[in-house]
């Protein structure tokens, strides 16, 4: 493998890893939980990026590294996937 090819692959893997927490919340939440988090996000004036790394706020970007951070950012209690409706 050429160094440039390795660098590109590493960059793609890093981008996917950075989006992992967001993907888990979106894909494992139930309809009700997703609506609650969307409503809480809008009330704070944030934009949640379901295919991204977290939120855009009036003050910049918030990158979330865990599911817990996503819930806490919008002021909701963290729910495990099996607790989500």
CORUR-V229654 format. One record per residue. N is the residue number from 1. RES is the residue in one small letter. SS is DSSP state (h for helix, s for strand, l for the rest). BURIAL is I if it has 24 or more other C-alpha atoms within 12 Angstrom, else O. D_FIRST is the distance of its C-alpha to the first C-alpha in Angstrom with 1 decimal. Layout:
BEGIN
n	res	ss	burial	d_first
N	RES	SS	BURIAL	D_FIRST
N	RES	SS	BURIAL	D_FIRST
END
This chain:
BEGIN
n	res	ss	burial	d_first
1	x	l	O	0.0
2	x	l	O	3.8
3	x	h	O	6.5
4	x	h	O	8.4
5	x	h	O	6.5
6	x	h	O	6.5
7	x	h	O	10.0
8	x	h	O	11.1
9	x	h	O	10.5
10	x	h	O	12.2
11	x	h	O	14.9
12	x	h	O	15.6
13	x	h	O	16.0
14	x	h	O	18.3
15	x	h	O	20.3
16	x	h	O	20.9
17	x	h	O	22.0
18	x	h	O	24.3
19	x	l	I	26.0
20	x	h	I	26.5
21	x	h	I	30.1
22	x	h	I	31.2
23	x	h	I	29.9
24	x	h	I	31.7
25	x	h	I	35.0
26	x	h	I	34.9
27	x	h	O	34.0
28	x	h	O	36.2
29	x	l	I	39.2
30	x	l	O	42.2
31	x	h	O	43.8
32	x	h	O	46.4
33	x	h	I	44.0
34	x	h	I	41.7
35	x	h	O	44.9
36	x	h	O	46.2
37	x	h	I	43.0
38	x	h	I	42.9
39	x	h	O	46.5
40	x	h	O	46.1
41	x	h	I	43.2
42	x	h	O	45.4
43	x	h	O	48.3
44	x	l	O	46.4
45	x	l	O	45.4
46	x	l	I	41.7
47	x	s	I	39.2
48	x	s	I	36.9
49	x	l	I	33.5
50	x	l	I	32.9
51	x	l	O	29.3
52	x	l	I	28.8
53	x	l	I	29.0
54	x	s	I	32.8
55	x	s	I	35.7
56	x	s	O	36.7
57	x	s	O	40.1
58	x	l	O	42.5
59	x	l	O	41.3
60	x	s	O	37.5
61	x	s	O	34.8
62	x	s	I	34.9
63	x	s	I	31.6
64	x	l	I	32.3
65	x	l	I	30.3
66	x	l	I	32.5
67	x	h	I	34.9
68	x	h	O	37.8
69	x	h	O	37.0
70	x	h	I	37.1
71	x	h	I	40.5
72	x	h	O	41.8
73	x	h	I	40.8
74	x	l	I	43.2
75	x	l	O	45.8
76	x	l	O	45.5
77	x	l	O	45.6
78	x	l	O	42.3
79	x	l	I	42.5
80	x	l	O	40.4
81	x	h	O	39.0
82	x	h	O	41.9
83	x	h	O	44.4
84	x	l	O	43.4
85	x	l	O	45.6
END
